[in-house]
Amino acid sequence: MAQFSYRATTAEGQIIEGVIEADAETSVVNSLRGQGYIPIHINRGAVVGGRGVSAWPAQLREALAGWHARVGSHDLMLFTRELATLLKAGLPLDRCLQSLATLAEIDALKTIVRRVLLDVQEGKSLSDALAGHPRAFPPLYVNMVKAGEAGGVLEMILERLADYLEQSQAVRDEVRSAMVYPLFLVGVGGLMVVVMLTYVLPKFAVLFNDLGGQLPTSTQLVMSMSAALRAYWWGMALAVLVLFVAFRRWAATVGGRMTVDRFKLRMPVLGDLLTKIQVARFARTLGTMLKSGVPLIRSLEIVKAVVGNVVIGRALTSVQHDVSEGKGLAAPLERTGVFPSMALQMVGVGEETGRLDEMLLVVSDHYDRDVTNSIRSLMSLVGPVVLITIAAVVGFIIMAVMSAIFSVNELIE
């Protein structure tokens, strides 16, 4: 055990200092974070101070190597919240970035933050430095930071960004958790059918061939499927792979992407659900940017890239054009025929009352809850349907084998 001196900040921005015994620096970091503190600087057996810049050449090489690295949304949210807290505590921006680069848990974020720190120390603004890493900091993030810098409220904007990222991540986690059980059933059921066709049935096929006789039609069908799967599994796998790659390439074209996205929105049940997901994403992003001081026209430009659906993106292009001509937001959105009436009414109320940003966030909260509840209900129905389907397929295979056994026994008697 060694002694480490530390300096940290509380969630309210108060600076605290002290000494703690631990095995390693990472243990100190985990201990402080467990107490709700954000570490600023940690020294082994020494008074906190100094910047520790001796390792800068190695850090620079590391940063340049990670220039295009990806950063997960959860890690980005933690970075954003901690940066806001450190700025709120009164630390200079470069000191905040240096602390976060040192304490980052993943290499991708560590190297990118170090590169951002170098740019800031060279005189760039934080937004310009972040813009150099588009795979880690999307346009939404960069523009909100730029608005915070222009208004002198960077720490408040960062807190709002962290809330946005946290809420978006929570919705994605809800969707994924709801889909785990049905996907597990499909995987186990598919594996069970494959094992029966490739391992179990061939043993019965040898027995039936030795005994001779005419097998029932259902048994012949199952045996033919088993033989085809064992003999041509590689061809089937190759065909599926070729079709998948061909579809992906076609869907990547302008016409293909438009066709796929239009089909998604028109699917029964799922189409309505996907529309609500896109509306919630649109409303949360636009509301967050407007609340942060980003102009409406610029916000719509960024939102088009966030929604992730070409059909809705093109509709927003016409909306952006109408807004630039002073036609408001609610009426152009209604003309697209994409947005639900409830969302349009709340946007109209927001425009009339001068609280458009707040009403957009209310719309996003409403549709996020609606989507979560709809997915839970849908997945609760999908589970039994998958079980019944798997049981029917397995039952058909078993009945086909049993029918053959009974027919062979009749021939023997």
N, C-alpha and C positions, 0 to 999 in steps of 0.2 A: 504494500500500500504506500502511495506517495501523496504528498500534499500538493493541491492545485489551488491557486488563487484565481478568482473569477470576477467578472463584472457582467451583470445581466440587467434586463429590464422587465418590469411587470406588464401585465396587459393594459394597465392604466398609464404606462409610460414612465413609471418611477424607476430610477437607476438604483441598483443594489450591488454591493460588493461583499466578498467574504472569502473564506478558505474552506476547502472540503477535501477529505481523504478519499482516494479512489485508486483503482488499478490502472486506469488509462484515461486519456482525455475524453474518449467517447462515453465512458461511464459518467463523467462529470456532465457532459451535454445531456445525456438521457435523464440523469437525476434532476437537473435544473428544469428541463422541459416537463418532467413528471410533476414538478411543483407549480407548473404554470408560468415559469419564467422563460424568457428568450435570451440565450447566451449572447454576449457581445464579444467578450475576449476571455481566453483561458490561458494561464501560464503555469507551467510545472515548477513548483517550489519557488516562485518569484512573485513580486508585486506586479499587479496588472499594469501594463503600460506598453508603449512602443507598438509599432505596427507589424513587426515581423516580416519585413519585405525582403529578407535575404533569399527567399525561395522564389522570387519573382521570375527569373529566367525559366526555371522549370515550370512554373505556373503558366507562363506565357505560351510555352510549347504545348502544354496540356490544353490550354484554351483554344489555340489555333487548330489542334487536332480534333476538338469537339465542336468546330464551327457550325456544322450542320446537324448536330445531335438533336433528337427529339426529347421533349420533356412531357411527362404525364400531367394530366389535368389536376390530379391531387397534389403532386409536387409543386406545380405552378401556383395552386391556391395557397399552399403553406408558405411558399416564398413571398407571395404578394402580401399575405396577412402579417408576416414577420417584418417585412420591409416597412409596411405602414406603421407598425408598432414602434420600430426603431426610430423612424422619422418623427413620430409623435413624441418620443422621449427626448428629442432635441439633438440627436446625433447628426453630423454632416452626412450628405448622401454617399460620399466615397467611403466613409467609415462604415456605414450601414452595409454597403455592397461588399466590402472586404470581410466583414464579420459573417455575412450570409454565404459568401464563397467558401470561407473556411469551414463553416458548420453544415454545409449542404450534404445530404446523405447519399445522393447519387452523383456519379461522375459527370453525367451529361449536364446536369444543372450547375455543378461546381465549375466546369470549364466555361460554360456560357456566361455565368455571372462574372467570372474573372475577366473575360473578354469585354463585357459591358463596362466593368470597372476601369479597364484601360482606356476605353473610349471616353468615359466621363472625365477621367483625369487629363485627357488630351484636350478637353474643352467642349466636347459634344454634350448636348442635352440628354437626359435619360431616355426620352422618347426616341430620339435619333439613334441612340446606342441600341435600344431594344429593337428598332426596326431592322437592324442588320442581322437579326436572327428570326426570320419569319416562321420557321418551323417550331420555334419555342414560344414566340410571342406573336399571336395573330393580329391582323389589322385592328380588330376591336380593342384589343389590349393597348396597342400603341397609341391609338387615337384618344382613348380615355386618359392615358397618362399625359398626352400632349395637352388635352383640355385642362387637366389638373395643374400642369406647369403654368399654363397661361393664366389661370385664375388664382394661382398661389395656394391651392388647396390640394396638393398632391397626396398627402397622407389620407385625407377623406376620400378621394377618388380611389386610392388603392384599397381602402377598406370596402368600398362599394364593389370594386372589382372582385375582391376575395369572396364577398357574399354571393355575387353572380356566379362565380366559378363553383362555389360550394353547392348552391342550389341546383345548378346544371348537373353536377356530378351526382347529387342525390337522386335526381330523376333517372339518370342512366343506370344507377345501381339498382333502383327499384325495378326497372324493366328487365335487367339481366337476372336478378334474383327470381323474378316471376317466371322466367323462361327456363331456369335450370332443370326443374323436375320434368316437364314435358320432353326436353331434349335428352335427358337421361333415359327416359322411358323409350324414346325412339332408338337411341343407341343400343340399349340392352336388348330390345325386341329385335332389331335388325341383326345383331350378332347372334341371337338365338336361332333365328331362321336360317342364317348362313351356315351355322354349325350343323343344324339338322339336315340341310340339303347336301353339304359337302362331306360330313363325317358319319352321321347316323344312317341316312337312307342308302348309301352305297353298300352297307353291310346287309341290309334287307334285300337289295337288288341281287346280290350274289345268291342268297337263299331262294328267292323267287325264280331265278334262272335255272337253278339246279332242280327245282321241283317241277318246272314247266307249267303249262296251262295258260289260259287266257286271263290276263289281269283286268280288273275293272278300269273303266276309262279314267276315273279320277287318279288311280294309282299310276297309270301310264303317263298321265300329264305330269304328276309330281316327279316321277322317275326321269322323265325327259328334261325337266327343269334342272334336276340334280346333275344329270350327265352333262348338260350344256354349261352349267356353272363351273363344273370341275374341269371341263375340256377347254373352255374359251373364256375363263375368268380374266385372263390378261387382255383379251380383245375387248371385253366389256369395259374393263377399267380404262383402257386406252381410248375407247369411244367416248366414255364419260368425260375424260380429261380433255379430249379434243373439242367436244361440244362446249365444255365449260370455258376453255380458252377462247374459242370462237365467239361465244356469247359475250365474254368480258370485253373483247376487242370491239365488237359491234356496239355494245352499250357505252363504250368510251367515245364513240363518234357523236357528233352533234345531233344527227337524226335519231340514232339509237338511244341516246340518253333522254331525249325528249319523249320518245315512244315509251320507254320504260317508266319514266317518272309520271307520265300521263296515265299509264296503266295502273301504277301504284295507287294514285288518287281515286281511280274508278273501281277498284276492287270492292266487292261487297264486304261489309263489316270492317275489314282491314283498311280500306281506303279512307273511311271516316276517321279511324284511329290515327292514321298517318297524317291526315290533314290537321287534326288537333295538335299533334306533336309539332308540326311545322309552325302552326299559329302560335303555340306557346313559346317556341324558340324565337320567332319573329318579335313577339310582344316583349319578351324579357330583354332581348338584346337592344331593341329600339328604345324601350323605356329606360334601361340602365344608361344608355349613351346620352339620351336627352337630359336625364337627371344630372349627368356629369358635365353638362355644358357643351356637348358636341352638337353642331348645327344639324337641323333635320335633314337637309339634302345630303350632307356628308354621312349622316347616320344611315339613311336609306341605302346609300351606295355600299356601305359595309355590310348591312343586314342582308343584302342580296347574296353575298358570298357565304353567309352564315346559315341560311335556311336549308341549303343542301338539296333543293329540288328545282330543276330547271324550269318547270312550268310556273311555279310560284316566283322564281327569280325573274322570269320575263314579265310576269304580271307586275312585279315591283318596279321594273324599268319604266313601264307606263305610268305607274303611280308617282315615281320620282319626277317624271316629266310634268305631270299635272300639278304636283306640289310646287315645282319651280315656277309655274305660271300663276300661283296664288289660289288654287282651287281647293285648298284644304287637304286633309288626309282621309277622312271617313268616306267622302263621296268617291274619290278615285279607288279606294280599296273595295267599295261595293261594286263598282263597275267591272272589276276583275272577275267576279263570280266565284272566287276561290274561298274567301273568308266567311266564316259563319256569321249569322245575323246578330247573335249576342255580342260577339267581339266588335262588330261594326257599331252597334248601339253604344257600347261603352267608350269606344274611341270618339264617337260623336259627342258624348257627354264630356269627355276630357277636353275636347277642343272648345266647347261652349264655356266651360268653367275655367279654362286656362290651366288645367291640371292633367294635361295629356300624358306626361311621363308617369304620374302616379296611377292613372287609369290603365295604362299599358301594363304596368307591373301587376295590377289587380287581375287583368285578363290572363296574364301568364300564370299566375298562381292558380286561378280557376281551372285553366286547361291542364296544367300539370297534375292537379288533383284528379281531374276527370280522366286523364290518360292513365294514371296509376291505378285508379279503381277499375277502369275498363279492362286493362291488361290483366289485373288480378282475376276479374270475373271470367275473362276469355280463357286464361290459363287453367282455371278451375274446371272449365268444360273440356278443354283440350286433353287434360290428363286422362279422364275416363274414356274419351273417344279413342285415344291412342291405345289404352289398355284393351278395349273391346276389339280394336282392329288387330292388334297383335294376337290376342286370344283366338280370333277367328282364323287368322292365317295358320297359326300353330295347330289349332283344332282341325283345320282342313287337312293338313299334312298327316296328322295322327289318324284321322278317320280314313284317309286314303290307304295308309299302311294296314290298318285294321281290316278294311274291306278286302284287301288282297289276302291277308292271312285267313279270313273266313272263307274266301273263295277257294283257296288252296286246300283247306281242310275238307271242303265239300268234294273236291276232286279226288282227294285221297280216300275218303269214305266210299 
